[in-house]
Amino acid sequence: MCGIVGYIGKRDVAPLLLEGLQRLEYRGYDSAGIVVTSPKTPGLKMVKAKGRVRDLEVKVPARFKGTTGIAHTRWATHGAPSDANAHPHMSADQKVAVVHNGIIDNAADLRRKLEADGVEFLSETDTEVLTHLIARSQAEKLEDKVRQVVRLIEGTYGIAVLHADFPDRIVVARNGSPVVLGIGEKEMFVASDIAALVTHTRQIVTLDDGEMATLKADDFRTYTTEGTRTTAEPTTVEWEAESYDMGGHDTYMHKEIHEQADAVDRVLRGRIDERFSTVHLGGLNLDAREARRIRRVKILGCGTSYHAGMIGAQMIEELARIPADAEPASEFRYRNAVVDPDTLYVAVSQSGETYDVLAAVQELKRKGARVLGVVNVVGSAIAREADGGIYVHAGPEVCVVSTKCFTNTTVAFALLALHLGRTRDLSVRDGKRIIEGLRRLPAQITEILAQEEEIRKLAESYADARSMLFIGRVRGYPVAREASLKLKEVSYIHAEAYPASELKHGPLALIEPALPTVAIVPDDDLLEKNRAALEEIKAREGRILAVAHRHQEKADETVIVPKNEDELDPILMGIPLQLLAYHTAKALGRDIDKPRNLAKSVTVE
């Protein structure tokens, strides 16, 4: 949520910044703004607009020249969306401009003190306090001005600062919100996400919390908020700029659903160990002796990552016979949980920057726990904080609604479960069975996606529903939860997920012809139990869509999914329900890639 882009060099900066903002539109936002300057023409020029980047672009005048600038897309926290509340924010003397991602917890106190000193605020935002504090600093250097101010504030921030008296530099700082530097040829970039940088450079430096940087056209340096120099070596981004293009699809969501077979192939590539019927996961930094000492696994994530963790916990219990469970990171970090030295903690985040997950990781590390990360973005905050982990290699995921990253995360958990199982009591025969199942996944995903036209017709027939119920039992329940979330996120139809075994304990009261039920019915040892749930719904005239391995007589419609190993079936059973959510939203005319009120990377509480 929110996006930062900055540039310093010799090129005309406004077009570069606007292009960068467009590449960050998927993060979710309600307004945008840009400020530019140049050593040859000192002074700051700013344009802001409520609405989309295109609304900002039409307001930028033809003669809006500069070679240094910062820009921002805002997702409202303090103050409603408006031109005045849009970033950048400028000081009263128009010398300081700031863009900011995050939330300043003590902004109200700072604002009151500034107002008592006669400062007049032009916005309702927490960010504006930064501009006035920096402008009022008596320090001689811009770096020192910014350093003084960030030591006064509490909360999270990723900021970029311009000062009319220092037109040869941009100063940036990070605490809990991503800041990435892009290293060019006699030009430098900064952004909150590498998506804004890959068109121009693949050499990046990711700042740590408590770290700042000064960017000049031909150089950069990093240091702590205390002023101590730090060493930052650029790394090469593996994703090409073309990965962020729509590739002939109408939406990024549709593109990313159809990329899943290739994405799963990537997460498996080079990790299968045929000789010992296991997998290579060198990034875990966990040897066999340490793995055997694990007595429990606790998985932490938010939203879709939490649901992937639920599937992962079941696979770990089944294959490794280690007690495992998943919990929302946003709850775990506040409940003063008992941290056990024999528990392995696994933090899950597509972006690797999800604030609640990152805060939970930091608290666990403070208490001496071993933490693994399961993330998609190399070099992200959680990847750097964790003791080891697994990259899921899904590739860039632009749509706010996660699809391919969810699937790849569940496959990554299958690899982890297999690895832990083979260091313990999982037989060679079962290891081979799971490996063969993993190898079948890409082709089976392609087989599911070939049913898109039939699923589209089903979706259109359900699009007038005001609410839907999703049910599943044991392996099917996390699939039902994720499918329910997908439908809510992208179509805005109310949806609820329940264990099928809980129908009699309340939800059965809701069943009627106007409430469709989507039932996850895998062909496993619970098949007859699941069929009994369908009988209960049908007896009350409920409409049923089954996702199953064979036709279900009690269902009004059945989507057939190819059978894999029982433990791996949940990976496949959610994919047709991604298509169901997509085509339902399309039938309703929703903004599929940018659902209302949501953001891709949730970097505030």
C-alpha positions as CSV (number, residue, x, y, z in Angstrom):
1,M,0.0,0.0,0.0
2,C,1.3,3.4,-1.0
3,G,4.2,3.8,-3.4
4,I,7.3,5.8,-3.6
5,V,9.4,6.6,-6.7
6,G,12.4,8.9,-6.9
7,Y,15.2,9.7,-9.4
8,I,18.3,11.8,-9.6
9,G,20.4,12.1,-12.7
10,K,20.4,13.9,-16.0
11,R,17.2,12.8,-17.6
12,D,13.9,14.7,-17.6
13,V,12.5,13.4,-14.3
14,A,8.7,13.8,-14.6
15,P,8.0,11.2,-17.2
16,L,10.2,8.7,-15.3
17,L,8.4,9.3,-12.1
18,L,5.0,9.0,-13.7
19,E,6.0,5.7,-15.4
20,G,7.2,4.4,-12.0
21,L,4.0,5.4,-10.3
22,Q,2.0,3.5,-13.0
23,R,4.1,0.4,-12.2
24,L,3.1,0.7,-8.5
25,E,-0.6,1.2,-9.1
26,Y,-1.3,-2.4,-8.1
27,R,-0.4,-1.6,-4.5
28,G,-3.6,0.2,-3.9
29,Y,-4.0,4.0,-3.7
30,D,-6.4,6.9,-3.8
31,S,-4.3,9.9,-4.8
32,A,-0.9,10.7,-6.3
33,G,1.7,13.5,-6.5
34,I,5.0,14.6,-7.8
35,V,7.7,17.2,-7.0
36,V,10.8,18.0,-9.0
37,T,13.8,20.2,-8.9
38,S,17.2,20.7,-10.6
39,P,20.6,22.1,-9.6
40,K,20.3,24.4,-12.6
41,T,16.8,25.7,-11.6
42,P,16.6,25.6,-7.8
43,G,13.3,25.5,-6.1
44,L,10.6,22.8,-5.8
45,K,7.7,22.4,-8.2
46,M,4.8,20.2,-7.1
47,V,1.6,18.8,-8.6
48,K,-0.9,16.6,-6.7
49,A,-4.3,15.0,-7.5
50,K,-6.9,12.9,-5.9
51,G,-7.6,9.8,-8.1
52,R,-5.5,7.7,-10.4
53,V,-2.0,8.4,-11.8
54,R,-3.7,9.4,-15.1
55,D,-5.5,12.1,-13.2
56,L,-2.2,13.4,-12.0
57,E,-0.6,13.2,-15.4
58,V,-3.1,15.5,-17.0
59,K,-2.4,18.1,-14.4
60,V,1.4,18.1,-14.9
61,P,2.2,21.2,-17.1
62,A,4.3,20.9,-20.2
63,R,7.1,23.0,-18.7
64,F,7.5,20.9,-15.6
65,K,11.2,20.2,-16.0
66,G,13.8,18.9,-13.5
67,T,16.4,16.2,-13.2
68,T,15.6,15.2,-9.6
69,G,12.3,14.3,-8.1
70,I,10.1,12.2,-5.9
71,A,6.6,10.9,-6.4
72,H,4.0,9.0,-4.5
73,T,0.7,7.1,-4.6
74,R,-1.2,7.4,-1.3
75,W,-3.5,4.9,0.4
76,A,-5.5,7.0,3.0
77,T,-4.7,6.5,6.7
78,H,-4.9,10.0,8.2
79,G,-7.5,12.1,6.3
80,A,-9.8,11.3,3.5
81,P,-8.6,11.1,-0.1
82,S,-8.1,14.7,-1.5
83,D,-5.7,16.9,-3.3
84,A,-4.6,18.4,0.0
85,N,-3.9,15.1,1.7
86,A,-2.0,13.7,-1.3
87,H,1.7,13.4,-1.1
88,P,4.3,15.0,-1.5
89,H,3.9,17.4,1.4
90,M,5.8,20.6,1.4
91,S,6.9,22.9,4.2
92,A,5.5,26.5,4.6
93,D,8.7,28.0,3.1
94,Q,8.4,25.5,0.1
95,K,11.9,24.3,0.6
96,V,11.2,20.8,1.9
97,A,9.1,18.1,0.3
98,V,8.5,14.6,1.7
99,V,6.8,11.4,0.6
100,H,6.1,8.8,3.2
101,N,4.8,5.3,3.5
102,G,3.7,4.1,6.9
103,I,2.1,5.6,10.0
104,I,3.6,8.0,12.5
105,D,2.1,7.0,15.8
106,N,3.0,10.2,17.7
107,A,2.0,12.5,14.9
108,A,-0.8,14.1,16.9
109,D,1.5,15.1,19.7
110,L,4.1,16.5,17.3
111,R,1.4,18.4,15.4
112,R,0.1,20.0,18.6
113,K,3.6,21.2,19.5
114,L,4.1,22.6,16.0
115,E,0.8,24.4,16.0
116,A,1.6,25.9,19.3
117,D,4.7,27.3,17.7
118,G,2.6,28.9,15.0
119,V,2.9,26.3,12.2
120,E,-0.2,26.2,10.0
121,F,-1.0,22.7,8.6
122,L,-2.6,22.3,5.1
123,S,-3.5,18.7,5.4
124,E,-4.9,16.1,7.8
125,T,-2.0,13.7,7.3
126,D,0.5,12.5,9.8
127,T,3.2,13.0,7.1
128,E,3.0,16.7,7.0
129,V,4.7,16.9,10.5
130,L,7.9,15.6,8.9
131,T,8.1,18.5,6.4
132,H,7.8,21.1,9.1
133,L,10.2,19.4,11.5
134,I,12.8,19.1,8.8
135,A,12.3,22.7,7.7
136,R,12.8,23.9,11.3
137,S,15.9,21.8,12.0
138,Q,19.0,23.9,12.6
139,A,21.4,21.2,11.3
140,E,23.6,22.3,8.4
141,K,23.4,19.1,6.3
142,L,20.2,17.7,4.9
143,E,21.2,14.2,6.2
144,D,21.5,15.6,9.7
145,K,18.1,17.4,9.5
146,V,16.4,14.1,8.4
147,R,18.3,12.1,11.0
148,Q,17.3,14.4,13.8
149,V,13.6,14.2,12.8
150,V,13.4,10.4,12.3
151,R,14.7,10.0,15.9
152,L,11.8,12.1,17.1
153,I,9.1,10.0,15.5
154,E,7.5,6.8,16.5
155,G,5.9,4.3,14.1
156,T,6.7,3.0,10.7
157,Y,8.1,4.9,7.8
158,G,9.7,4.7,4.4
159,I,10.5,8.3,3.4
160,A,12.2,10.3,0.6
161,V,13.1,13.9,1.1
162,L,14.0,16.8,-1.2
163,H,15.3,20.1,-0.1
164,A,15.5,23.2,-2.3
165,D,18.9,24.1,-0.7
166,F,20.3,20.7,-1.6
167,P,19.1,20.0,-5.2
168,D,22.0,17.6,-5.8
169,R,20.6,14.8,-3.5
170,I,17.7,12.8,-2.2
171,V,17.8,11.5,1.4
172,V,15.8,8.4,2.3
173,A,15.1,6.5,5.4
174,R,13.4,3.3,6.4
175,N,11.8,1.8,9.5
176,G,9.2,-0.9,8.9
177,S,8.3,0.1,5.3
178,P,10.3,-0.9,2.3
179,V,12.9,1.4,0.6
180,V,14.9,0.1,-2.4
181,L,17.7,1.9,-4.1
182,G,18.3,1.4,-7.9
183,I,21.9,1.8,-9.1
184,G,22.2,3.2,-12.6
185,E,24.9,4.7,-14.8
186,K,25.4,8.2,-13.4
187,E,21.9,8.1,-12.2
188,M,20.1,6.7,-9.1
189,F,16.6,5.6,-8.3
190,V,14.6,4.9,-5.2
191,A,11.3,3.1,-4.8
192,S,9.2,1.2,-2.3
193,D,9.1,-1.7,-4.7
194,I,11.4,-3.1,-7.4
195,A,8.5,-3.0,-9.9
196,A,9.2,0.7,-10.3
197,L,12.9,0.1,-11.0
198,V,13.3,-2.9,-13.3
199,T,12.7,-0.9,-16.5
200,H,15.8,1.1,-15.8
201,T,18.1,-1.1,-13.6
202,R,18.4,-4.5,-12.1
203,Q,21.1,-3.5,-9.6
204,I,19.4,-2.8,-6.3
205,V,20.2,-2.1,-2.6
206,T,17.5,-2.8,0.0
207,L,17.7,-0.7,3.1
208,D,17.3,-2.3,6.6
209,D,15.2,-0.8,9.4
210,G,17.0,2.0,11.0
211,E,19.0,2.7,7.9
212,M,19.2,5.9,5.7
213,A,20.8,6.7,2.4
214,T,21.9,9.7,0.4
215,L,21.5,9.5,-3.4
216,K,23.5,11.7,-5.8
217,A,23.6,11.2,-9.5
218,D,26.9,9.4,-9.5
219,D,27.0,7.9,-6.0
220,F,25.1,6.7,-3.0
221,R,26.0,6.0,0.6
222,T,24.1,4.3,3.4
223,Y,24.3,4.9,7.2
224,T,22.3,4.4,10.3
225,T,20.0,6.9,11.9
226,E,22.8,7.4,14.4
227,G,25.2,8.4,11.6
228,T,27.4,5.3,11.4
229,R,28.3,4.3,7.8
230,T,26.9,0.9,6.6
231,T,28.1,-1.3,3.8
232,A,25.6,-2.0,1.1
233,E,26.5,-4.2,-1.8
234,P,24.1,-4.1,-4.8
235,T,22.4,-7.3,-5.8
236,T,20.9,-8.3,-9.2
237,V,17.1,-8.6,-9.5
238,E,16.2,-11.9,-11.3
239,W,12.9,-10.6,-12.7
240,E,12.9,-8.8,-16.1
241,A,10.8,-5.7,-16.8
242,E,8.6,-7.8,-19.2
243,S,7.5,-9.9,-16.2
244,Y,5.4,-6.9,-15.2
245,D,3.6,-6.6,-18.5
246,M,0.1,-7.9,-19.0
247,G,1.2,-10.3,-21.8
248,G,-2.0,-10.1,-23.9
249,H,-4.4,-10.8,-21.0
250,D,-7.2,-8.4,-20.0
251,T,-6.1,-8.3,-16.4
252,Y,-3.0,-9.2,-14.4
253,M,-5.2,-11.6,-12.3
254,H,-6.1,-13.6,-15.4
255,K,-2.4,-13.6,-16.5
256,E,-1.2,-14.8,-13.2
257,I,-3.8,-17.5,-12.9
258,H,-2.5,-18.8,-16.2
259,E,1.1,-18.6,-15.2
260,Q,0.7,-21.1,-12.4
261,A,1.9,-24.2,-14.2
262,D,5.2,-22.5,-15.1
263,A,5.5,-21.0,-11.7
264,V,5.1,-24.4,-10.0
265,D,7.7,-25.8,-12.3
266,R,10.1,-23.0,-11.1
267,V,9.6,-23.7,-7.4
268,L,10.4,-27.4,-8.0
269,R,13.3,-26.8,-10.3
270,G,16.7,-28.0,-8.9
271,R,15.2,-29.0,-5.6
272,I,14.2,-32.7,-6.2
273,D,16.7,-35.3,-4.8
274,E,15.8,-38.5,-6.6
275,R,18.6,-40.5,-4.9
276,F,17.3,-40.1,-1.4
277,S,13.6,-39.4,-2.3
278,T,13.7,-36.0,-0.7
279,V,14.4,-32.4,-1.7
280,H,17.4,-29.9,-1.5
281,L,16.5,-26.8,0.6
282,G,19.9,-25.4,1.4
283,G,18.4,-22.0,2.2
284,L,16.8,-23.4,5.4
285,N,20.2,-23.4,7.2
286,L,18.8,-26.3,9.2
287,D,20.8,-29.6,9.3
288,A,19.3,-33.0,9.9
289,R,20.2,-33.1,13.5
290,E,18.5,-29.7,14.2
291,A,15.5,-30.8,12.1
292,R,15.1,-33.9,14.2
293,R,15.0,-31.8,17.4
294,I,11.9,-29.9,16.2
295,R,8.9,-30.7,18.4
296,R,6.4,-28.3,16.9
297,V,5.9,-26.1,13.9
298,K,4.1,-22.7,14.1
299,I,3.2,-21.0,10.8
300,L,2.4,-17.3,10.8
301,G,0.9,-15.3,7.9
302,C,-1.9,-12.9,7.0
303,G,-4.8,-13.4,4.6
304,T,-3.9,-15.7,1.7
305,S,-0.5,-16.4,3.3
306,Y,-2.3,-17.6,6.4
307,H,-4.4,-19.9,4.4
308,A,-1.4,-21.3,2.6
309,G,0.1,-21.9,6.1
310,M,-3.0,-23.8,7.1
311,I,-2.4,-26.2,4.2
312,G,1.3,-26.3,5.0
313,A,0.6,-27.2,8.6
314,Q,-1.5,-30.2,7.6
315,M,1.1,-31.4,5.2
316,I,3.8,-31.2,7.8
317,E,1.7,-33.1,10.3
318,E,0.9,-35.8,7.7
319,L,4.3,-36.2,6.2
320,A,6.7,-35.3,9.0
321,R,4.4,-36.3,11.9
322,I,5.3,-33.1,13.7
323,P,2.5,-31.2,15.5
324,A,1.9,-28.1,13.4
325,D,-0.6,-25.3,13.2
326,A,-1.1,-21.9,11.5
327,E,-2.1,-18.6,13.1
328,P,-2.7,-15.1,11.8
329,A,0.5,-13.1,12.5
330,S,-1.6,-10.1,13.3
331,E,-3.0,-12.0,16.3
332,F,0.1,-13.8,17.4
333,R,2.2,-10.7,17.8
334,Y,-0.3,-9.2,20.3
335,R,-1.1,-12.2,22.5
336,N,2.1,-12.7,24.4
337,A,2.6,-16.2,23.1
338,V,4.8,-18.7,24.8
339,V,7.9,-19.1,22.6
340,D,9.3,-22.6,22.8
341,P,12.9,-23.3,21.9
342,D,11.9,-26.6,20.4
343,T,9.3,-25.0,18.0
344,L,10.2,-24.0,14.5
345,Y,8.5,-20.8,13.5
346,V,7.7,-20.2,9.8
347,A,6.8,-16.7,8.6
348,V,4.9,-16.5,5.3
349,S,4.5,-13.4,3.1
350,Q,4.3,-12.9,-0.6
351,S,6.0,-9.5,-0.5
352,G,8.3,-10.3,2.4
353,E,7.4,-6.9,3.8
354,T,3.9,-7.6,5.4
355,Y,4.1,-5.5,8.5
356,D,2.3,-7.8,11.0
357,V,4.4,-10.8,9.9
358,L,7.6,-8.8,10.1
359,A,6.7,-7.5,13.6
360,A,6.0,-11.1,14.7
361,V,9.4,-12.2,13.2
362,Q,11.2,-9.5,15.1
363,E,9.5,-10.4,18.4
364,L,10.3,-14.1,17.9
365,K,13.9,-13.3,17.1
366,R,14.1,-11.1,20.2
367,K,13.0,-14.1,22.3
368,G,15.6,-16.4,20.7
369,A,13.3,-18.4,18.4
370,R,14.4,-20.0,15.2
371,V,12.4,-18.5,12.3
372,L,12.2,-19.5,8.7
373,G,10.7,-17.3,6.0
374,V,8.6,-18.5,3.0
375,V,8.6,-15.4,0.7
376,N,8.5,-14.5,-2.9
377,V,10.7,-11.4,-3.0
378,V,14.4,-12.0,-2.8
379,G,16.1,-9.6,-0.3
380,S,12.9,-8.6,1.3
381,A,12.8,-7.6,5.0
382,I,11.4,-11.0,6.3
383,A,14.0,-12.9,4.1
384,R,16.8,-10.9,5.7
385,E,15.4,-11.1,9.3
386,A,14.8,-14.9,9.2
387,D,17.4,-17.5,10.0
388,G,16.7,-19.2,6.7
389,G,13.9,-20.1,4.4
390,I,12.4,-20.9,1.0
391,Y,11.9,-18.5,-1.9
392,V,8.7,-19.5,-3.7
393,H,9.9,-18.2,-7.2
394,A,6.4,-17.3,-8.3
395,G,7.7,-14.3,-10.2
396,P,6.2,-10.8,-9.9
397,E,2.5,-10.8,-8.9
398,V,0.9,-7.5,-9.8
399,C,-2.8,-8.1,-9.1
400,V,-3.8,-7.2,-5.5
401,V,-5.5,-10.6,-5.3
402,S,-2.9,-13.3,-4.9
403,T,-3.2,-16.5,-7.0
404,K,0.1,-17.9,-8.3
405,C,1.9,-16.9,-5.2
406,F,-0.6,-18.8,-3.1
407,T,-0.2,-21.9,-5.1
408,N,3.6,-21.7,-5.1
409,T,3.6,-21.1,-1.4
410,T,1.6,-24.3,-0.8
411,V,4.1,-26.2,-3.0
412,A,6.9,-24.7,-1.0
413,F,5.3,-26.1,2.1
414,A,5.0,-29.5,0.5
415,L,8.8,-29.4,-0.1
416,L,9.4,-28.4,3.5
417,A,7.1,-31.2,4.8
418,L,8.8,-33.7,2.6
419,H,12.2,-32.5,3.7
420,L,11.3,-32.7,7.4
421,G,9.6,-36.1,6.9
422,R,12.6,-37.7,5.3
423,T,14.9,-36.5,8.1
424,R,12.5,-38.4,10.4
425,D,10.3,-41.4,9.7
426,L,8.8,-40.8,6.2
427,S,9.7,-43.9,4.1
428,V,11.6,-43.9,0.9
429,R,8.5,-45.2,-0.8
430,D,6.3,-42.4,0.5
431,G,9.1,-39.9,-0.4
432,K,9.0,-41.2,-4.0
433,R,5.2,-41.0,-4.0
434,I,5.2,-37.4,-3.0
435,I,7.9,-36.5,-5.5
436,E,6.0,-38.1,-8.3
437,G,2.9,-36.2,-7.2
438,L,4.8,-32.9,-7.2
439,R,6.1,-33.6,-10.7
440,R,2.5,-34.1,-11.9
441,L,1.3,-30.7,-10.7
442,P,2.2,-28.4,-13.6
443,A,0.4,-30.6,-16.2
444,Q,-2.6,-31.0,-13.9
445,I,-2.8,-27.3,-13.4
446,T,-2.9,-26.9,-17.2
447,E,-5.7,-29.5,-17.4
448,I,-7.7,-27.5,-14.8
449,L,-7.2,-24.2,-16.7
450,A,-8.5,-25.8,-19.9
451,Q,-11.9,-25.9,-18.2
452,E,-12.0,-22.1,-18.0
453,E,-15.0,-21.6,-20.4
454,E,-17.2,-24.0,-18.4
455,I,-16.2,-22.3,-15.2
456,R,-16.9,-18.9,-16.7
457,K,-20.5,-20.0,-17.5
458,L,-20.9,-21.2,-13.9
459,A,-19.6,-18.0,-12.5
460,E,-22.0,-15.9,-14.5
461,S,-24.9,-18.1,-13.2
462,Y,-23.7,-17.4,-9.6
463,A,-23.0,-13.7,-10.1
464,D,-26.4,-12.5,-8.8
465,A,-25.9,-14.3,-5.4
466,R,-25.8,-11.9,-2.5
467,S,-23.9,-14.4,-0.3
468,M,-22.1,-17.8,-0.7
469,L,-21.1,-20.5,1.7
470,F,-17.8,-22.4,1.2
471,I,-17.3,-25.7,3.1
472,G,-14.6,-28.3,3.3
473,R,-13.4,-30.9,5.8
474,V,-9.8,-31.3,7.1
475,R,-7.7,-30.9,3.9
476,G,-10.6,-29.1,2.1
477,Y,-11.2,-26.5,4.8
478,P,-8.2,-24.2,4.1
479,V,-9.2,-24.4,0.4
480,A,-12.7,-23.3,1.3
481,R,-11.3,-20.4,3.3
482,E,-9.0,-19.2,0.6
483,A,-11.8,-19.5,-2.1
484,S,-14.1,-17.6,0.1
485,L,-11.5,-14.8,0.5
486,K,-10.9,-14.7,-3.2
487,L,-14.6,-14.2,-4.0
488,K,-14.9,-11.5,-1.3
489,E,-11.8,-9.6,-2.4
490,V,-12.5,-9.4,-6.1
491,S,-16.3,-9.6,-6.6
492,Y,-17.4,-8.0,-3.3
493,I,-20.0,-10.8,-2.8
494,H,-20.2,-11.7,0.8
495,A,-18.8,-15.2,1.4
496,E,-18.1,-17.3,4.4
497,A,-16.2,-20.5,4.9
498,Y,-16.9,-23.2,7.5
499,P,-15.7,-26.7,8.2
500,A,-18.2,-29.1,6.6
501,S,-18.3,-30.9,10.0
502,E,-19.7,-27.6,11.6
503,L,-22.8,-27.4,9.4
504,K,-25.1,-28.7,12.1
505,H,-23.6,-26.3,14.7
506,G,-25.1,-23.2,13.3
507,P,-24.5,-22.5,9.5
508,L,-27.3,-25.0,8.5
509,A,-29.8,-22.3,9.6
510,L,-28.6,-20.2,6.6
511,I,-29.3,-22.8,3.9
512,E,-32.0,-21.9,1.4
513,P,-32.2,-21.7,-2.4
514,A,-30.8,-18.2,-2.4
515,L,-27.6,-19.2,-0.7
516,P,-25.3,-21.2,-2.9
517,T,-22.8,-23.5,-1.3
518,V,-19.4,-24.4,-2.8
519,A,-18.2,-27.7,-1.4
520,I,-14.7,-29.0,-1.6
521,V,-15.0,-32.8,-2.0
522,P,-11.7,-34.6,-2.4
523,D,-11.7,-38.3,-3.2
524,D,-10.0,-39.4,0.0
525,D,-10.9,-41.2,3.2
526,L,-13.5,-38.5,4.1
527,L,-15.4,-38.7,0.9
528,E,-18.5,-40.2,2.4
529,K,-18.5,-37.7,5.3
530,N,-18.4,-34.9,2.7
531,R,-21.2,-36.5,0.7
532,A,-23.3,-36.6,3.9
533,A,-22.9,-32.8,4.2
534,L,-24.1,-32.4,0.6
535,E,-27.2,-34.5,1.5
536,E,-27.9,-32.1,4.5
537,I,-27.7,-29.1,2.2
538,K,-29.8,-30.6,-0.6
539,A,-32.5,-31.7,1.9
540,R,-32.9,-27.9,2.6
541,E,-33.1,-27.0,-1.1
542,G,-29.6,-25.4,-1.2
543,R,-27.8,-25.1,-4.5
544,I,-24.4,-26.8,-4.5
545,L,-21.3,-26.4,-6.6
546,A,-18.9,-29.2,-5.9
547,V,-15.2,-29.2,-6.6
548,A,-14.3,-32.8,-6.7
549,H,-12.4,-35.6,-8.3
550,R,-15.5,-37.2,-9.7
551,H,-19.1,-36.2,-10.4
552,Q,-21.2,-35.7,-7.2
553,E,-24.8,-36.7,-7.6
554,K,-26.1,-34.4,-4.9
555,A,-24.4,-31.3,-6.4
556,D,-26.2,-29.2,-8.9
557,E,-22.8,-28.7,-10.7
558,T,-19.4,-30.3,-10.3
559,V,-16.0,-29.0,-11.4
560,I,-13.7,-32.0,-11.9
561,V,-10.2,-31.7,-10.7
562,P,-7.5,-34.2,-11.5
563,K,-6.5,-36.5,-8.7
564,N,-3.0,-36.3,-7.2
565,E,-1.7,-37.7,-3.9
566,D,-4.1,-37.1,-1.0
567,E,-1.7,-34.8,0.8
568,L,-1.2,-32.6,-2.4
569,D,-4.8,-32.4,-3.5
570,P,-5.4,-29.1,-1.8
571,I,-2.8,-27.4,-4.0
572,L,-5.0,-28.2,-7.1
573,M,-8.5,-27.8,-5.7
574,G,-8.3,-24.1,-5.2
575,I,-7.3,-23.2,-8.8
576,P,-10.8,-23.6,-10.4
577,L,-12.1,-21.4,-7.6
578,Q,-9.7,-18.7,-8.5
579,L,-11.3,-18.7,-11.9
580,L,-14.7,-18.8,-10.4
581,A,-13.9,-15.6,-8.4
582,Y,-12.3,-14.0,-11.4
583,H,-15.2,-14.6,-13.8
584,T,-17.8,-13.6,-11.2
585,A,-16.1,-10.3,-10.7
586,K,-15.8,-9.8,-14.5
587,A,-19.5,-10.5,-14.9
588,L,-20.2,-7.8,-12.2
589,G,-17.9,-5.3,-13.9
590,R,-15.4,-5.0,-10.9
591,D,-12.0,-3.4,-11.1
592,I,-10.3,-6.9,-10.9
593,D,-6.7,-5.9,-10.4
594,K,-7.4,-3.1,-7.9
595,P,-10.2,-4.2,-5.6
596,R,-11.7,-1.3,-3.6
597,N,-10.1,-0.6,-0.1
598,L,-7.4,-3.2,-0.6
599,A,-3.6,-3.0,-1.2
600,K,-1.1,-5.6,-2.4
601,S,1.6,-5.2,0.2
602,V,0.2,-4.3,3.6
603,T,3.0,-2.5,5.3
604,V,1.0,-0.8,8.1
605,E,-1.1,-2.3,10.9
